[in-house]
Amino acid sequence: MGVAAWSFLTNHARAMRFIAEQPDARLRDLAAALDVTERTAYAIVADLTDAGYVVKERDGRRNRYHIQVHLPLPDAIARERTVGELLDLLVAAERRPRKEAKRAAR
């Protein structure tokens, strides 16, 4: 079975995970991590900022991003969960050793 050409996570969710791990990263870095253009990365960050999930703070010549982890997910099915809870799951799963992750998937 090959690797799927799609993802369970949207680019917005993937961007939030990236920002959580690297709050002072440049849009260029985000674009490279998501494999999208800088314009698309900018639009994703603008969406997240406009929705209130990300706060952008100017730090010298750079931007620093803060995720509002206390906010509920924008999904009707998962509204009782917060952005922070989702990010905790994603980061924990990524840091878990491969054997443990496979065992947990069974």
Contacts in CASP RR format, 6 or more apart in sequence:
PFRMAT RR
TARGET T0000
AUTHOR 0000-0000-0000
METHOD contacts of the structure
MODEL  1
MGVAAWSFLTNHARAMRFIAEQPDARLRDLAAALDVTERTAYAIVADLTD
AGYVVKERDGRRNRYHIQVHLPLPDAIARERTVGELLDLLVAAERRPRKE
AKRAAR
7 14 0 8 1.000
9 17 0 8 1.000
9 90 0 8 1.000
11 34 0 8 1.000
11 36 0 8 1.000
11 40 0 8 1.000
11 44 0 8 1.000
12 44 0 8 1.000
12 47 0 8 1.000
12 48 0 8 1.000
13 86 0 8 1.000
13 90 0 8 1.000
14 33 0 8 1.000
14 34 0 8 1.000
15 30 0 8 1.000
15 34 0 8 1.000
15 41 0 8 1.000
15 44 0 8 1.000
15 45 0 8 1.000
15 48 0 8 1.000
16 48 0 8 1.000
16 53 0 8 1.000
16 54 0 8 1.000
16 67 0 8 1.000
16 83 0 8 1.000
16 86 0 8 1.000
16 87 0 8 1.000
17 87 0 8 1.000
17 90 0 8 1.000
17 91 0 8 1.000
18 25 0 8 1.000
18 30 0 8 1.000
18 33 0 8 1.000
18 34 0 8 1.000
19 25 0 8 1.000
19 30 0 8 1.000
19 45 0 8 1.000
19 48 0 8 1.000
19 54 0 8 1.000
19 65 0 8 1.000
19 67 0 8 1.000
20 67 0 8 1.000
20 87 0 8 1.000
20 91 0 8 1.000
21 91 0 8 1.000
22 29 0 8 1.000
23 64 0 8 1.000
23 65 0 8 1.000
23 66 0 8 1.000
23 67 0 8 1.000
24 59 0 8 1.000
24 62 0 8 1.000
24 63 0 8 1.000
24 64 0 8 1.000
24 65 0 8 1.000
25 33 0 8 1.000
26 62 0 8 1.000
27 38 0 8 1.000
27 41 0 8 1.000
27 42 0 8 1.000
27 45 0 8 1.000
28 38 0 8 1.000
28 41 0 8 1.000
30 41 0 8 1.000
30 44 0 8 1.000
30 45 0 8 1.000
31 37 0 8 1.000
31 38 0 8 1.000
31 40 0 8 1.000
31 41 0 8 1.000
34 40 0 8 1.000
34 41 0 8 1.000
34 44 0 8 1.000
36 44 0 8 1.000
45 54 0 8 1.000
45 56 0 8 1.000
45 65 0 8 1.000
48 54 0 8 1.000
49 55 0 8 1.000
49 56 0 8 1.000
51 74 0 8 1.000
52 68 0 8 1.000
52 71 0 8 1.000
53 67 0 8 1.000
53 68 0 8 1.000
53 71 0 8 1.000
53 74 0 8 1.000
53 83 0 8 1.000
54 65 0 8 1.000
54 66 0 8 1.000
54 67 0 8 1.000
54 68 0 8 1.000
55 65 0 8 1.000
55 66 0 8 1.000
55 68 0 8 1.000
56 63 0 8 1.000
56 64 0 8 1.000
56 65 0 8 1.000
57 63 0 8 1.000
57 64 0 8 1.000
57 65 0 8 1.000
57 66 0 8 1.000
58 64 0 8 1.000
67 83 0 8 1.000
67 84 0 8 1.000
67 87 0 8 1.000
68 83 0 8 1.000
69 82 0 8 1.000
69 83 0 8 1.000
69 84 0 8 1.000
69 87 0 8 1.000
70 82 0 8 1.000
70 83 0 8 1.000
70 84 0 8 1.000
71 82 0 8 1.000
71 83 0 8 1.000
72 79 0 8 1.000
72 80 0 8 1.000
72 81 0 8 1.000
72 82 0 8 1.000
72 83 0 8 1.000
73 79 0 8 1.000
73 81 0 8 1.000
73 82 0 8 1.000
73 83 0 8 1.000
73 86 0 8 1.000
78 86 0 8 1.000
93 101 0 8 1.000
96 104 0 8 1.000
END
